[in-house]
Amino acid sequence: MASGQRAFAHRLSRQHAADVRKNVSAVTQGQDPPHGPHPSPSSSTVASQLSLAESIDSVDYEEFLERHQGELERDPDIGVLCFPPDDVTVTTFARPCRTQQPLLPAQSEGLDAHVGECVRCYTRDFVHVSRRYLQYSSSYAGRTGSMQGNYSAELLERVCSLPLPEYEPDTAADDEKQDHSCKFPESLCSSRHSTISTTSSITAGSSQLTTGTVTVTGSECNTPRGSWACSVFDLRNSQGDPLLPTLLQPAPPHQTDAVNEKARAQNRQESLFLLYPEQDEEDLVERRIYPPPPQPHTGHKIQVKCIKLQLELEIEPLFATMALYDLREKKKISENFCFDMNPDPLKRMLSSHVPYQDISTLSRTCVFEVTWPSPDVFLVVRLEKVLQGDVADSLTPYTKDDSNREKLKAGAVFCCERLGSYRQPLAWTAINLINIFSGAHSAAAATTAVTDPTAASASTATDLSAAATAATGTLPPGALERKGSSSNTSLTITAAGSTDDILNAAGISSSIGGCSSNSMKRKSQQQQDGLHLHGGSNSLPRRGSVERKSFQEKRRSWSPAEFAACLENFRPVTLTVSSFFKQEGDKLRDEDLYKFLADLKRPSSQLKKKCLPGRLKLDISPVVHTPKYCLTSELARLNPYPDEKGRPVKEIVEFPPNEVLVPHYSYRNLLFVYPKDLNFANRPGSARNLAVKVQLMEGEDETNALCSVMGRSSCPELSTYAITTVTYHSRSPDFYDEIKMKIPVVLGDQHHLLFTFYHVSCQKKTDEKTIETPVGYTWLPLYRNGSLCTGSHSLPVMLEKPPPNYSYITPHILLPGTKWVDNHKGIFTVVLDAVSTIHAQCAEMDQF
């Protein structure tokens, strides 16, 4: 061999070990391997052969056990390797039901497949699968606990109850700590044992150090403790192991195994991996989280009870509705609650138009639900009256002297007999609920009078001239009565007096709803502020005031959790609104309402709106338990419902501004119809005082109208139609009505909404045949391509009755021989909103 090297040396890698480690590290981290100035071929070869990113299939544990069944049966630890046969337990328990009877559709046969499955899902019992040995698993549920209990807490308690184990390394460590309690320089220590002393005395079994004597052992000089020669003291202090008398005696193997097994069982831990530390959450392999049993979604519930509703002039029946609005989201967040506070003599004025009254429509108390608390939630109350004529003329008797009371009442009786089926807007007011929740029930208004009706909720204060206030001859329209749940004192706030001032003057604690005063300081210059006790005319001087941040500043920094706490813990209050805003016929849109609410929030708000004197008394309180005589939105009775004599309480459907990602719990299939506006400006002929009649049809004949429209107040709970309010002498009216319907569980192409437009004659004529005259028709198919047609729709209006088979097409199709208003343009806007657990509102989910 010329080279002088053996053959195998030529095949050896010339790369250094450090380079190999660098290449492996680079490939592991997904980087290019480092190359020197002259990379060798062997270097690239090594890097190319490292395929560390290659995926390896995991072993199927069950399949592995099946292939090695014979070996498994002979394994002594088969109890650890196999799945416990008694681990999984399947039980069935009844589905909790809030109502007396489960909510079911009226039609139970001929249902579609998905509809039938939904109905069965909402009514069948729950199947519960539990694991007995969940606490021994490494799953996330085993660590954090599940519906059967918190296994982590049980595991911790079990570990703490066990005796503390003591191991030899721990004992050696303790001894080493004791030996190192006195340290000396290494120069004073030898490898074994050194003594620095003028005199030393050593007794048997101990080391006695006299004055000026220092003894340093080898253990203090880094001598290994495992060596028996490290120190003579270790030899003298050591104790011998116990003797084994039977060591040399013959014993059968089975007896030796039994003795060993008994010895191993002493002080044995119950769990195999009890002392093994828990894995980090990101390292967990089993992440199944066991959900709790399904429950219906419940937000923060607020009960509002109407105690009194009365105008100063009681000559005709009034109809009231209330709902929640979120100013921040600019959205209505609840359905309307209709209530009737009219006395029986006024109710009898409508007896010719109302055949009977169901008890479910006589409710005066409702329960609102708020999932997303907000400081901008308003309770808006609207008042309506029987259609009479111009709104200004209708309001005149309420603002002037009632010397002609009998004449006015006779005119109201005539209108109720003739036009009792039609209503017109009258007035409205709003209450900022966050002030009630937090306890701040008014804002100081410097030295001006409070005229904003919403000052009853103390949201803001509004200025009004003294002349206008004197003209009414009543208390300022912002009067507020508040009654605490723990006190029988009723208070009325007038002028600029705040709630805290009045409570201080009355000697009542100003801690309301968890928001207490920070300090109390007398102010002599404000002693002239008005304070009127409810039920009396005497006034008391102001005794004190509260120094604290303005409520507007505090609520800006509140978190949603703090708002939620206010909703749950605020004290029940009784509020009295002393006046209402007059409703203007050209400002009925939701956009107009949001502008007014935004003005009410401003501290220096000055609304130039006329007020209507009246009195609305509301009791607002949190809901802890389901009240008695409570009905769902579908008018199903909730438990407890003792008898049929009590006045019912209604639950109100929530329209949350944001999505609530909670599975549906019970059957619900409701449709809300909102007519928005109508433009008959270009329609030929006289068409004023327009009303819209809404019907849910399953055919094209008048007899095919479904009795599924839910009534308002003091009427039958179900009817075949609903009529909107009327704006006097308006060819392009706006509407704020809400029409609630029950949707049939089985829908087809023939189901549609029919809108009939009427001109209502307010003035009686000698040759009058009918009160209302049809002036237009349109329709909207309700079910197309397997989904509900919800959302906003702009529909054209037909002058004549629709032709046969019209329900199978949309009104946007121009049929030959038909006449349309304004050349078939979309002049009627309607919005449909469904609250259904049968029909999905998400397009992607509906197509799934």
HELIX and SHEET records of a PDB file:
HELIX    1   1 ALA A    7  ARG A   11  5                                   5    
HELIX    2   2 ALA A   17  THR A   28  1                                  12    
HELIX    3   3 PRO A   41  GLN A   49  1                                   9    
HELIX    4   4 TYR A   61  ARG A   67  1                                   7    
HELIX    5   5 GLN A   69  ARG A   74  1                                   6    
HELIX    6   6 ILE A   78  LEU A   81  1                                   4    
HELIX    7   7 ALA A  113  THR A  123  1                                  11    
HELIX    8   8 LEU A  134  TYR A  136  5                                   3    
HELIX    9   9 TYR A  140  THR A  144  1                                   5    
HELIX   10  10 TYR A  151  SER A  161  1                                  11    
HELIX   11  11 GLU A  168  ASP A  179  1                                  12    
HELIX   12  12 GLU A  186  LEU A  188  5                                   3    
HELIX   13  13 GLY A  218  CYS A  221  5                                   4    
HELIX   14  14 VAL A  232  ASN A  237  1                                   6    
HELIX   15  15 PRO A  253  ALA A  265  1                                  13    
HELIX   16  16 GLU A  281  ASP A  283  5                                   3    
HELIX   17  17 ASP A  344  LYS A  347  1                                   4    
HELIX   18  18 ARG A  348  LEU A  350  5                                   3    
HELIX   19  19 ILE A  359  THR A  361  5                                   3    
HELIX   20  20 VAL A  391  THR A  399  1                                   9    
HELIX   21  21 ARG A  405  LEU A  419  1                                  15    
HELIX   22  22 LEU A  433  SER A  438  1                                   6    
HELIX   23  23 PRO A  453  ALA A  456  5                                   4    
HELIX   24  24 ALA A  466  THR A  472  1                                   7    
HELIX   25  25 THR A  499  ALA A  505  1                                   7    
HELIX   26  26 SER A  524  GLN A  526  5                                   3    
HELIX   27  27 PHE A  551  ARG A  556  1                                   6    
HELIX   28  28 PRO A  560  ASN A  569  1                                  10    
HELIX   29  29 ASP A  590  LYS A  601  1                                  12    
HELIX   30  30 GLU A  702  ASN A  704  5                                   3    
HELIX   31  31 TYR A  806  TYR A  808  5                                   3    
HELIX   32  32 ALA A  843  GLN A  847  1                                   5    
SHEET    1   A 2 VAL A  88  PHE A  93  0                                        
SHEET    2   A 2 PHE A 126  ARG A 131 -1                                        
SHEET    1   B 2 SER A 194  SER A 197  0                                        
SHEET    2   B 2 THR A 213  VAL A 216 -1                                        
SHEET    1   C 2 SER A 201  THR A 203  0                                        
SHEET    2   C 2 SER A 206  GLN A 208 -1                                        
SHEET    1   D10 LYS A 331  LYS A 332  0                                        
SHEET    2   D10 LEU A 318  ASP A 326 -1                                        
SHEET    3   D10 VAL A 377  VAL A 386 -1                                        
SHEET    4   D10 ARG A 423  ASN A 432 -1                                        
SHEET    5   D10 VAL A 573  LYS A 582 -1                                        
SHEET    6   D10 CYS A 611  PRO A 622 -1                                        
SHEET    7   D10 HIS A 300  LEU A 311 -1                                        
SHEET    8   D10 THR A 365  VAL A 370 -1                                        
SHEET    9   D10 VAL A 649  GLU A 651  1                                        
SHEET   10   D10 CYS A 630  LEU A 631  1                                        
SHEET    1   E 3 LYS A 331  LYS A 332  0                                        
SHEET    2   E 3 LEU A 318  ASP A 326 -1                                        
SHEET    3   E 3 PHE A 337  PHE A 339 -1                                        
SHEET    1   F 3 LEU A 480  LYS A 483  0                                        
SHEET    2   F 3 SER A 490  ILE A 493 -1                                        
SHEET    3   F 3 HIS A 532  LEU A 533 -1                                        
SHEET    1   G 2 MET A 520  LYS A 521  0                                        
SHEET    2   G 2 SER A 545  VAL A 546 -1                                        
SHEET    1   H 4 ILE A 739  LYS A 742  0                                        
SHEET    2   H 4 ASN A 669  LEU A 678 -1                                        
SHEET    3   H 4 PHE A 828  SER A 836 -1                                        
SHEET    4   H 4 GLY A 791  LEU A 795 -1                                        
SHEET    1   I 4 ALA A 722  ILE A 723  0                                        
SHEET    2   I 4 LEU A 690  MET A 697 -1                                        
SHEET    3   I 4 HIS A 752  VAL A 760 -1                                        
SHEET    4   I 4 GLU A 772  PRO A 781 -1                                        
SHEET    1   J 2 VAL A 709  MET A 710  0                                        
SHEET    2   J 2 LEU A 718  SER A 719 -1                                        
SHEET    1   K 2 TYR A 783  ARG A 784  0                                        
SHEET    2   K 2 SER A 787  LEU A 788 -1                                        
END                                                                             
